[in-house]
Amino acid sequence: MLPPHLRKFSDLYDSYGLGAVKNIWLLTCLLPIARTVNLYKMKDYVGGVLEKADTQPASHYKRLIRFFQDWGDRRELLHDLMRQNLRFLRDVGFKTLVMDGTSWTIGASKVHYLVLSVLVGSVAVPIYWVQLEKIGASSQQERKAMFEAAFSLFDLKGMTLLADREYIGKTWFKFLKDNKIHFVIRLRVGDYFEDVNAAKGKDYGRMQSKCTSKNKLIKKQIFLDGEAFTIVMLPNPKVNADTSVMIFLTTLPNAAKAAGLYAKRWKIECLFRHLKTNGYNLEDLNLKDPNKNLLMMAIVTTAYILAIREGLKRKKRIPTQCYSNGSEWPEVSIFREGLAVLTAKCFRLIDFSMYLFKAISPKNHAIFKNVQ
């Protein structure tokens, strides 16, 4: 049984009742222990967490299945969980967004999540996601629809979006600019070639040649459908890269800052690895209904954020590994460090609920500034 006072500090109880919220926290509690989103595997740990060793695992499995049958189609619950997740990181002001997709197959079904995350220091944290019924790049309209839904939950104005080469399009760029979202988006070589040549200054070929021969950053203002943007070229720092030049389109006034900021885009790749093979094994997802998958993703995100929260507390204690090229990197990630600590708090739901109580205590209950 959860402590009665815990329900005072969660908006979820007022809307969905004790039973639903208890199951949300149960699933969140199970993830660090089971390290999988597969409900059939998770059921084996329910008896211990609930201190009901005499109940058959099959009954626990039915309980987990029934929760998704009852609540999997409730979009308002999904959005409330998205909002509440960020309360666990209430002391952080976010300025940078990163968008990317991750995909896999479940039997004959294709799963493709388009994920919008924020950078919390050096860590990417999901804030909104959609499941696309295809494997491959998203369309401009799909991206716009995702952002419009995210705008209804979060105040993202003034933030800067980082995205890779498949997230381009003149309509998309204008949409971001109109909604006061700055961006640094990488381009493929040759993208908007004619638009670059039509603008005053060096043509595309001379910009690219000067960038490689002089080993320096080159920038130029261009216009796409009447909207002004800056194209930036700089030498690719990666050895044996597929192209010697990295090219960006940005709305930021400082081209060098934009290029430096883009280097953080890879943090979302770390996020996907932690959600999948290095953490909660998201690819074990066995819920066939897309809405139920989205709800499970929200619960996985809760468990991920709690691990990040613990890892950030211990960031300075993580030892570093020195490599032959002179670089230094932490021996373990913030997520893995935090996951080890979080797991120890999850073996009894009563203990986990008290941990949550401290995380969302009254004095810290206000939503942080970027959440409406």
C-alpha positions in Angstrom: 0.0 0.0 0.0 1.3 3.5 -0.9 1.6 6.1 1.8 -1.6 8.2 1.8 0.3 11.5 1.9 2.0 10.7 -1.4 -1.1 11.3 -3.4 -1.1 15.0 -2.2 1.9 15.7 -4.3 0.9 14.2 -7.7 -1.6 15.7 -10.0 -2.1 12.2 -11.5 -4.1 11.0 -8.5 -6.8 13.6 -8.9 -7.3 12.6 -12.5 -6.8 8.9 -12.7 -7.2 7.5 -9.2 -4.9 5.5 -6.8 -5.1 2.2 -8.7 -3.9 3.5 -12.0 -1.1 5.6 -10.4 0.0 2.7 -8.2 0.4 0.6 -11.4 2.4 3.4 -13.1 4.8 3.5 -10.1 4.9 -0.3 -10.0 6.0 -0.4 -13.7 8.5 2.3 -13.1 9.9 0.4 -10.1 10.1 -2.8 -12.1 12.1 -1.4 -15.0 15.5 -0.9 -13.2 15.2 -4.4 -11.7 14.0 -6.3 -14.7 15.9 -4.2 -17.3 13.3 -4.9 -19.9 9.9 -3.5 -21.1 8.6 -7.0 -21.8 5.6 -7.5 -19.5 5.9 -11.3 -19.4 9.5 -11.0 -18.1 8.6 -8.1 -15.7 5.9 -10.2 -14.0 8.5 -12.4 -12.3 9.6 -9.4 -10.1 6.1 -8.1 -9.1 5.6 -10.5 -6.2 8.8 -9.3 -4.5 8.2 -5.6 -5.2 4.6 -5.8 -3.8 5.6 -8.2 -1.1 3.1 -10.7 -2.3 5.2 -13.8 -2.8 2.2 -16.1 -2.6 0.5 -14.6 -5.6 1.0 -16.5 -8.8 3.2 -14.8 -11.5 0.4 -15.4 -14.0 -1.9 -13.1 -11.9 0.8 -10.4 -11.8 1.1 -10.7 -15.6 -2.7 -10.2 -15.9 -2.4 -7.1 -13.7 0.2 -5.5 -16.0 -1.7 -6.4 -19.1 -5.0 -5.0 -17.7 -3.3 -1.6 -16.9 -2.4 -1.1 -20.6 -5.9 -2.4 -21.7 -7.6 0.2 -19.4 -5.3 3.1 -19.9 -3.3 2.6 -23.1 -5.6 4.8 -25.3 -5.8 7.7 -22.9 -3.8 10.4 -24.6 -4.3 12.8 -21.7 -2.5 10.3 -19.4 0.4 10.2 -21.8 0.6 14.0 -21.8 0.3 14.3 -18.0 3.2 11.8 -17.6 5.3 13.8 -20.1 4.7 16.9 -18.0 5.3 15.2 -14.7 8.5 13.6 -15.9 10.2 16.9 -16.2 9.3 17.8 -12.6 12.0 15.4 -11.5 14.5 17.7 -13.2 12.8 20.9 -11.9 16.1 22.7 -11.0 17.4 22.7 -14.6 16.7 25.4 -17.2 16.8 23.9 -20.7 18.0 25.7 -23.8 18.8 23.0 -26.3 16.5 20.6 -28.1 17.7 17.5 -30.0 15.5 15.6 -32.4 16.2 12.2 -34.0 14.5 8.9 -34.7 15.2 5.3 -33.6 13.6 2.3 -35.3 13.5 -1.5 -35.1 11.1 -4.3 -35.9 8.8 -6.4 -33.7 8.1 -9.6 -35.7 6.6 -8.3 -39.0 5.8 -4.9 -37.5 7.9 -1.8 -37.9 8.5 0.6 -35.0 9.9 4.1 -35.6 10.0 6.6 -32.8 10.6 10.2 -33.6 11.9 11.7 -30.3 12.3 15.2 -29.2 14.7 15.6 -26.2 16.3 18.3 -24.2 19.9 18.5 -23.1 20.4 18.4 -19.4 24.1 19.2 -19.1 25.7 16.5 -21.2 22.6 14.2 -21.2 19.7 14.0 -23.6 16.3 13.5 -21.9 13.1 12.7 -24.0 10.2 15.2 -23.6 7.9 14.2 -26.5 7.7 11.3 -29.0 5.5 9.9 -31.7 5.4 6.5 -33.3 5.6 6.6 -37.1 4.1 3.6 -38.9 7.2 3.2 -41.1 10.9 2.8 -41.1 12.6 5.8 -42.7 12.8 9.6 -42.6 9.9 11.6 -41.3 8.1 14.1 -43.5 8.0 17.8 -42.9 4.3 17.5 -42.0 4.9 14.8 -39.5 7.6 16.9 -37.8 5.3 20.0 -37.7 2.5 17.9 -36.2 4.8 16.6 -33.5 6.0 20.1 -32.6 2.5 21.5 -32.5 1.6 18.8 -30.0 4.7 19.5 -28.0 3.9 23.3 -28.0 0.6 22.5 -26.2 2.6 21.0 -23.3 5.8 22.9 -23.1 7.1 26.5 -23.7 9.9 25.9 -26.2 10.2 29.4 -27.6 13.7 30.7 -27.8 15.3 27.2 -27.5 17.6 25.9 -30.2 17.0 22.6 -32.1 19.8 20.3 -33.2 19.0 17.8 -35.9 20.8 15.7 -38.5 20.7 15.7 -42.3 17.3 13.9 -42.8 15.4 16.7 -41.0 15.5 19.3 -43.7 12.9 21.1 -45.8 12.1 24.7 -46.6 8.6 24.5 -45.1 10.0 22.9 -42.0 12.7 25.6 -41.6 10.1 28.3 -41.9 7.8 26.6 -39.4 10.6 26.6 -36.8 11.5 30.2 -37.5 7.8 31.3 -37.3 7.5 29.5 -33.9 10.7 31.2 -32.6 12.7 28.0 -32.5 16.3 28.6 -33.4 18.0 25.7 -35.1 21.3 24.2 -36.3 20.5 21.4 -38.8 23.1 19.6 -40.8 22.8 19.5 -44.6 24.0 17.0 -47.1 26.6 18.2 -49.6 24.7 19.8 -52.4 21.6 20.7 -50.5 20.2 24.1 -51.6 23.1 24.4 -54.1 21.1 26.8 -56.3 19.9 28.9 -53.4 23.5 29.4 -52.2 24.6 30.4 -55.7 21.7 32.8 -56.0 22.7 34.8 -52.9 25.4 37.5 -52.9 29.0 36.3 -52.2 31.0 33.2 -53.0 29.3 30.4 -54.9 28.8 26.9 -53.4 32.0 25.5 -55.0 34.2 28.3 -53.9 32.9 28.2 -50.3 33.5 24.4 -50.2 37.0 24.8 -51.7 38.0 27.6 -49.4 36.8 25.7 -46.4 39.0 22.6 -47.2 42.0 24.5 -48.5 42.2 27.1 -45.8 40.9 24.7 -43.0 38.5 27.4 -41.8 34.8 28.1 -41.1 33.0 29.7 -44.0 29.5 31.2 -43.7 27.0 33.0 -46.0 23.5 34.4 -45.7 21.1 32.7 -48.1 17.3 32.9 -48.7 14.9 30.0 -48.9 11.5 31.0 -50.1 12.2 34.5 -49.0 13.4 33.6 -45.5 16.9 34.5 -44.4 19.2 31.8 -43.0 22.9 31.2 -42.6 24.8 28.4 -44.3 27.9 27.3 -42.5 30.8 25.1 -43.8 33.7 23.9 -41.8 36.3 21.1 -42.1 35.0 17.7 -40.8 37.1 16.9 -37.6 36.4 13.2 -38.0 39.1 11.0 -39.6 37.9 8.9 -42.5 34.5 10.7 -42.5 32.2 10.3 -45.6 32.8 13.9 -46.4 35.6 16.4 -45.7 33.2 19.3 -45.1 30.4 19.6 -42.6 27.6 21.9 -43.7 24.8 23.4 -41.5 21.9 25.7 -41.9 21.2 27.9 -38.9 19.2 30.9 -37.6 21.8 31.6 -34.9 23.8 34.8 -35.5 27.1 33.3 -34.3 28.2 30.7 -36.8 31.1 29.4 -34.7 28.8 28.9 -31.7 26.3 27.2 -33.9 28.9 24.7 -35.2 30.1 24.1 -31.6 26.6 23.5 -30.4 25.9 20.9 -33.1 28.6 18.7 -31.7 26.3 17.9 -28.8 23.7 16.3 -31.2 25.2 12.9 -30.7 24.0 12.9 -27.1 20.6 11.6 -28.4 22.4 8.6 -29.8 23.5 7.9 -26.2 19.9 8.3 -25.1 18.7 5.6 -27.6 21.5 3.2 -26.5 20.5 3.6 -22.8 16.8 3.1 -23.5 17.6 0.1 -25.7 20.6 -2.2 -25.4 22.4 -0.5 -22.5 19.5 0.0 -20.1 15.8 -0.8 -20.3 15.8 -2.9 -23.6 13.0 -0.9 -25.3 13.3 -3.2 -28.3 11.7 -5.9 -26.1 8.4 -4.0 -26.4 5.6 -6.5 -27.0 2.5 -4.2 -27.0 1.1 -4.2 -30.5 -1.1 -1.1 -30.1 0.9 2.1 -30.9 -0.9 4.0 -28.2 0.1 1.4 -25.6 3.7 1.6 -26.8 3.6 5.4 -26.4 2.4 5.0 -22.8 5.1 2.4 -22.0 7.7 4.9 -23.5 6.4 7.5 -21.0 7.0 5.1 -18.1 10.4 4.1 -19.4 11.2 7.8 -19.6 10.3 8.2 -16.0 12.7 5.4 -15.0 15.4 6.9 -17.3 15.0 10.4 -15.8 15.2 9.1 -12.2 18.4 7.3 -13.1 19.8 10.5 -14.7 18.8 12.4 -11.6 20.8 10.1 -9.4 23.7 10.0 -11.8 24.0 13.8 -11.9 24.2 13.9 -8.1 27.3 11.6 -8.4 28.8 13.1 -11.5 31.9 14.4 -9.8 32.6 11.0 -8.2 32.7 9.1 -11.5 36.4 8.2 -12.2 37.8 9.1 -15.6 39.7 6.8 -18.0 42.7 8.3 -19.9 43.4 7.1 -23.4 46.5 7.0 -25.6 45.4 10.0 -27.7 45.3 12.2 -24.5 41.5 12.3 -24.2 39.7 11.6 -20.9 36.2 10.1 -20.6 34.2 8.9 -17.6 34.5 5.2 -16.9 30.7 4.9 -16.7 28.0 7.1 -18.1 25.8 9.3 -15.9 22.9 7.0 -16.7 24.6 3.8 -15.7 26.0 5.3 -12.5 22.5 6.5 -11.6 20.8 3.3 -12.7 22.9 1.3 -10.1 21.8 3.7 -7.4 18.2 3.7 -8.5 17.9 -0.1 -8.7 18.7 -0.4 -5.0 15.6 1.8 -4.2 13.2 -0.4 -6.3 13.0 -3.8 -4.6 10.0 -2.7 -2.5 7.3 -0.5 -3.8 6.8 1.1 -0.4 10.4 2.2 -0.3 10.3 3.4 -3.9 7.1 5.4 -3.1 8.9 7.2 -0.3 11.8 7.9 -2.6 9.3 9.5 -5.0 7.8 11.5 -2.2 11.1 13.2 -1.6 11.6 13.8 -5.3 8.3 15.6 -5.6 8.1 17.2 -2.1 5.8 20.2 -1.6 8.5 22.9 -1.8 9.7 21.5 -5.2 6.3 20.8 -6.7 6.2 23.7 -9.1 6.8 22.9 -12.7 10.1 24.3 -14.0 10.0 27.4 -16.2 9.8 25.7 -19.6 6.7 23.7 -18.8 3.3 25.3 -18.9 
